[in-house]
Amino acid sequence: MYDAHISSGKIMLIGHQRLFSPVYIKALEMINNGDLGKITKLRGWWTRNTPWIFYDVPGGRGSALDRQRNWRLYWDYSAGQITELGSHHFQLANWVLGSEPLSVMGSGSLNYHNDGREVYDNYSLVFTYPDGVHFTYDLLDSNRHNGVGFQVLGNEGTMQLEANRHFAEQPPRPPAIRTLIHNIEKSIFETIPIGGATWIPAEAVKYGGNYISADYQLNETLLFLEGFVEFVRKGEAPPKLTEEGYNASTWSLLADEASRTGTILTLPEKYKIKSRQA
C-alpha cells in the first residue's frame, strides 16, 4: 500500500484519528515545550470484557463460515487486538517520542476464551526506544476495569492522554482552608506508631490534575475524515501522516510476531522508510 502510494502520488491516510485530536495535538505541543521534563517511560493499555464475536454462525468456532465472518479470531486474517486496538497507541508512542522503537518483545496467550479461536485474548508487550525509554503495553479481553489508557511519564509530570489530564510532579498547594482542615483531621485520626517499621510505603499521589485541552468534546474521527477529504481536494497531504500510519503498522506486525515466537525483534532494514518531512 505504501509503495503504491509513493508510485502513484495518490493520497493515503491510515486510520489513526488521534493525529487529528485537539487533545493530542495540544499534549504534543506541551511535551515538546518541556512541560513533562525528560520523558522516561510510556505506559499503555486497552482492556475490555467481550467475546469479540460479531456473528453467530452454524458450526461455531473454527468452521469455514466462522473463519470468514469472525475473521478477527484467526491468525490467517488477523493479528487480533494488537492490530485492531494496540496499533493506535503504537502510533501515539512513536509520535510522542519522535522516533520508532529499536526493538519489541512480548508474550500472549489464550487464558479465557478457549472456544476454538486462535488469536490471543491477552498480551503484554515491551517496546524499547532510543535513550533507554521503554513503552509497556497490555491488552486484555476478559476484564474492563482499567478501560483504555495511555500515559507519558517525565521527571516533571505525567500525562494521561486518553483521559485528557496533565499531572504536575509537584502538585500545586491547596487553598489554606483546605490545608487547615486536612491537618486537623490528620491529627485526630492518624495512628501513632509505637515501634515497628521506620519506613513509609510510597503511595500514589492523590491529585486530580488539569485538563490538557478544553476541546476534548470535538469528534476526532470526524476531524480525521474532514482532513482526508480536504487533502484529496488539494491533491496533497503532509507526508508525516502517512509515515505515522506506516510505522505503526510495521511495528504492530512485529509485536504480533514477537508475542507468538517469544523473541526480541527489530525492524528489517528493507522495511525502513526515509522520512520525507523533518
C-alpha positions as CSV (number, residue, x, y, z in Angstrom):
1,M,0.0,0.0,0.0
2,Y,2.8,2.4,0.9
3,D,4.7,1.6,-2.3
4,A,1.5,2.2,-4.4
5,H,1.0,5.5,-2.6
6,I,4.5,6.6,-3.4
7,S,4.5,5.5,-7.0
8,S,1.0,6.9,-7.8
9,G,1.2,10.1,-5.8
10,K,-2.3,9.5,-4.5
11,I,-3.4,10.5,-1.0
12,M,-3.3,7.7,1.6
13,L,-4.0,8.0,5.3
14,I,-4.2,5.1,7.7
15,G,-6.9,5.5,10.3
16,H,-5.1,6.9,13.3
17,Q,-7.6,9.6,14.2
18,R,-5.7,10.7,17.3
19,L,-3.4,12.6,14.9
20,F,-6.3,15.0,14.4
21,S,-7.4,15.2,18.1
22,P,-7.1,18.7,19.7
23,V,-6.2,16.9,23.0
24,Y,-3.3,15.0,21.5
25,I,-2.1,17.9,19.4
26,K,-2.0,20.1,22.5
27,A,-0.4,17.4,24.5
28,L,2.4,17.0,21.9
29,E,2.9,20.8,22.0
30,M,3.3,20.7,25.8
31,I,5.6,17.7,25.7
32,N,7.8,19.3,23.1
33,N,7.9,22.5,25.2
34,G,9.3,20.5,28.1
35,D,6.2,20.6,30.4
36,L,7.0,17.0,31.5
37,G,10.7,17.4,31.6
38,K,12.7,14.4,30.3
39,I,10.4,11.6,29.1
40,T,11.5,8.4,30.8
41,K,8.7,5.9,30.2
42,L,5.4,5.3,28.4
43,R,2.6,3.1,29.6
44,G,-0.5,2.0,27.7
45,W,-3.3,-0.5,28.0
46,W,-6.6,-1.4,26.3
47,T,-8.8,-3.7,28.4
48,R,-12.3,-5.0,27.6
49,N,-14.6,-7.8,28.7
50,T,-16.0,-9.1,25.4
51,P,-16.1,-12.4,23.4
52,W,-15.3,-10.2,20.3
53,I,-17.8,-12.3,18.3
54,F,-19.7,-10.3,15.7
55,Y,-21.7,-13.1,14.1
56,D,-23.3,-16.3,15.4
57,V,-22.8,-18.9,12.7
58,P,-23.8,-22.6,12.3
59,G,-20.9,-24.9,13.2
60,G,-19.4,-22.5,15.7
61,R,-15.7,-21.5,16.1
62,G,-13.4,-22.9,13.5
63,S,-16.0,-23.6,10.9
64,A,-15.3,-22.2,7.4
65,L,-18.2,-19.7,7.7
66,D,-16.9,-18.6,11.1
67,R,-13.4,-18.0,9.8
68,Q,-15.0,-15.9,7.1
69,R,-17.4,-13.9,9.2
70,N,-15.5,-13.7,12.5
71,W,-12.2,-13.4,10.8
72,R,-10.6,-11.3,13.6
73,L,-10.3,-14.6,15.7
74,Y,-7.9,-16.4,13.3
75,W,-4.2,-16.0,12.5
76,D,-4.7,-16.3,8.8
77,Y,-6.6,-13.0,8.7
78,S,-5.8,-11.1,11.9
79,A,-3.2,-10.2,14.5
80,G,-6.0,-9.8,17.0
81,Q,-6.0,-7.0,19.5
82,I,-2.5,-5.9,18.6
83,T,-3.6,-4.5,15.2
84,E,-7.2,-3.8,16.0
85,L,-6.5,-1.8,19.1
86,G,-2.8,-1.6,20.0
87,S,-1.8,-0.1,16.7
88,H,-3.5,3.2,17.7
89,H,-1.3,3.5,20.8
90,F,1.9,2.3,19.0
91,Q,1.4,5.2,16.6
92,L,1.0,7.5,19.6
93,A,4.2,6.3,21.2
94,N,6.1,7.0,18.1
95,W,4.6,10.4,17.8
96,V,5.3,11.4,21.4
97,L,8.9,10.2,21.3
98,G,9.6,11.3,17.7
99,S,11.1,8.0,16.7
100,E,10.4,4.4,16.0
101,P,11.2,1.6,18.6
102,L,14.6,-0.1,18.5
103,S,13.0,-3.5,19.4
104,V,9.9,-5.2,20.7
105,M,9.3,-8.3,22.8
106,G,6.2,-9.7,24.3
107,S,4.0,-12.6,25.4
108,G,0.4,-13.6,24.7
109,S,-1.9,-16.5,25.4
110,L,-5.5,-17.7,25.4
111,N,-6.4,-18.0,29.1
112,Y,-10.1,-17.2,29.0
113,H,-11.8,-17.5,25.6
114,N,-10.9,-21.2,25.0
115,D,-13.7,-21.7,22.4
116,G,-11.7,-22.6,19.3
117,R,-10.4,-19.2,18.3
118,E,-6.7,-18.8,17.6
119,V,-5.7,-15.2,18.4
120,Y,-4.7,-14.5,22.0
121,D,-7.1,-12.8,24.5
122,N,-4.3,-11.2,26.5
123,Y,-0.9,-9.7,25.7
124,S,2.0,-7.9,27.5
125,L,4.5,-6.1,25.3
126,V,7.6,-4.0,25.8
127,F,8.9,-1.6,23.1
128,T,12.5,-0.2,23.6
129,Y,13.2,3.2,22.2
130,P,16.3,5.3,22.0
131,D,17.8,6.7,25.2
132,G,16.6,3.7,27.2
133,V,12.9,4.7,27.1
134,H,10.5,1.8,27.4
135,F,6.9,1.6,26.4
136,T,5.0,-1.1,28.2
137,Y,1.6,-2.2,26.8
138,D,-1.2,-4.5,27.9
139,L,-4.2,-5.9,26.1
140,L,-7.0,-7.9,27.7
141,D,-10.3,-9.3,26.6
142,S,-11.7,-10.6,30.0
143,N,-11.7,-7.6,32.3
144,R,-12.7,-4.0,31.6
145,H,-11.8,-2.4,34.9
146,N,-8.9,-0.3,33.6
147,G,-10.5,0.6,30.3
148,V,-8.2,2.3,27.8
149,G,-5.3,4.4,28.8
150,F,-2.0,6.0,27.6
151,Q,0.4,7.6,29.9
152,V,3.5,9.7,29.2
153,L,5.8,9.9,32.3
154,G,8.6,12.5,32.7
155,N,10.6,13.7,35.7
156,E,8.4,16.8,35.9
157,G,5.0,15.4,35.3
158,T,2.6,12.9,33.8
159,M,0.0,13.0,31.1
160,Q,-2.9,10.6,30.8
161,L,-3.8,11.4,27.2
162,E,-6.9,9.2,26.9
163,A,-8.3,11.0,29.9
164,N,-7.2,14.5,28.8
165,R,-5.3,15.0,32.1
166,H,-2.0,16.6,33.0
167,F,-0.4,16.0,36.4
168,A,2.5,18.1,37.6
169,E,5.1,16.0,39.5
170,Q,4.9,18.6,42.3
171,P,1.1,19.3,42.7
172,P,0.2,22.9,43.4
173,R,-0.6,23.7,47.1
174,P,-4.3,23.5,48.0
175,P,-6.0,26.6,49.4
176,A,-5.1,27.4,53.0
177,I,-8.5,26.5,54.4
178,R,-8.3,23.0,52.9
179,T,-4.8,22.5,54.3
180,L,-6.1,23.6,57.7
181,I,-9.0,21.1,57.6
182,H,-6.7,18.3,56.4
183,N,-4.2,19.0,59.3
184,I,-7.0,18.9,61.9
185,E,-8.4,15.7,60.5
186,K,-4.9,14.1,60.3
187,S,-4.2,15.0,64.0
188,I,-7.5,13.4,65.1
189,F,-7.5,10.2,63.1
190,E,-3.8,9.4,62.4
191,T,-2.5,6.3,64.1
192,I,0.6,6.9,66.3
193,P,3.3,4.4,65.6
194,I,4.7,2.7,68.7
195,G,7.9,0.9,67.5
196,G,7.8,-1.1,64.2
197,A,9.0,-0.2,60.8
198,T,10.7,3.2,60.3
199,W,9.8,3.5,56.6
200,I,6.6,4.7,55.0
201,P,5.3,2.8,51.9
202,A,5.2,5.0,48.8
203,E,1.7,5.8,47.8
204,A,0.3,7.2,44.5
205,V,-0.2,11.0,44.5
206,K,-3.8,11.9,45.1
207,Y,-4.1,14.9,42.8
208,G,-6.8,15.4,40.2
209,G,-4.6,17.1,37.6
210,N,-5.7,19.6,35.0
211,Y,-7.2,19.3,31.5
212,I,-4.8,19.2,28.7
213,S,-7.3,20.8,26.3
214,A,-10.7,22.3,26.6
215,D,-11.6,20.9,23.2
216,Y,-12.0,17.3,24.3
217,Q,-15.6,17.0,23.1
218,L,-14.6,17.5,19.4
219,N,-15.0,14.3,17.3
220,E,-11.5,13.3,16.3
221,T,-12.8,10.7,13.8
222,L,-14.9,13.3,12.1
223,L,-11.9,15.7,12.0
224,F,-9.8,12.9,10.5
225,L,-12.4,12.3,7.7
226,E,-12.7,16.0,7.1
227,G,-8.9,16.3,6.8
228,F,-8.8,13.4,4.4
229,V,-11.4,14.9,2.1
230,E,-9.6,18.2,2.2
231,F,-6.3,16.6,1.3
232,V,-7.9,14.8,-1.6
233,R,-9.3,18.1,-2.9
234,K,-5.9,19.7,-2.6
235,G,-4.1,16.8,-4.1
236,E,-1.5,16.7,-1.3
237,A,-1.2,15.7,2.3
238,P,1.5,16.1,4.9
239,P,3.9,13.1,4.4
240,K,4.2,12.8,8.2
241,L,0.6,11.4,8.4
242,T,1.2,8.6,6.0
243,E,4.6,7.7,7.7
244,E,3.0,7.6,11.1
245,G,0.5,5.0,9.8
246,Y,3.1,3.0,8.0
247,N,5.4,2.8,11.1
248,A,2.6,1.9,13.4
249,S,1.6,-0.9,11.1
250,T,5.1,-2.4,10.7
251,W,5.6,-2.4,14.5
252,S,2.2,-3.9,15.1
253,L,3.1,-6.8,13.0
254,L,6.5,-7.2,14.7
255,A,4.7,-7.1,18.1
256,D,2.4,-9.8,16.9
257,E,5.3,-12.0,15.8
258,A,7.3,-11.3,18.9
259,S,4.4,-12.4,21.2
260,R,3.9,-15.6,19.2
261,T,7.6,-16.6,19.0
262,G,8.9,-15.3,22.3
263,T,11.8,-13.5,20.6
264,I,13.1,-9.9,20.6
265,L,12.5,-8.4,17.2
266,T,13.8,-5.4,15.3
267,L,12.6,-3.9,12.0
268,P,14.4,-5.4,9.0
269,E,16.3,-2.7,7.1
270,K,14.3,-3.3,3.9
271,Y,11.1,-2.2,5.6
272,K,12.5,1.1,6.9
273,I,11.4,4.3,5.1
274,K,13.3,7.5,4.9
275,S,11.2,10.4,6.3
276,R,10.1,12.9,3.7
277,Q,9.5,15.5,6.3
278,A,11.6,16.5,9.3
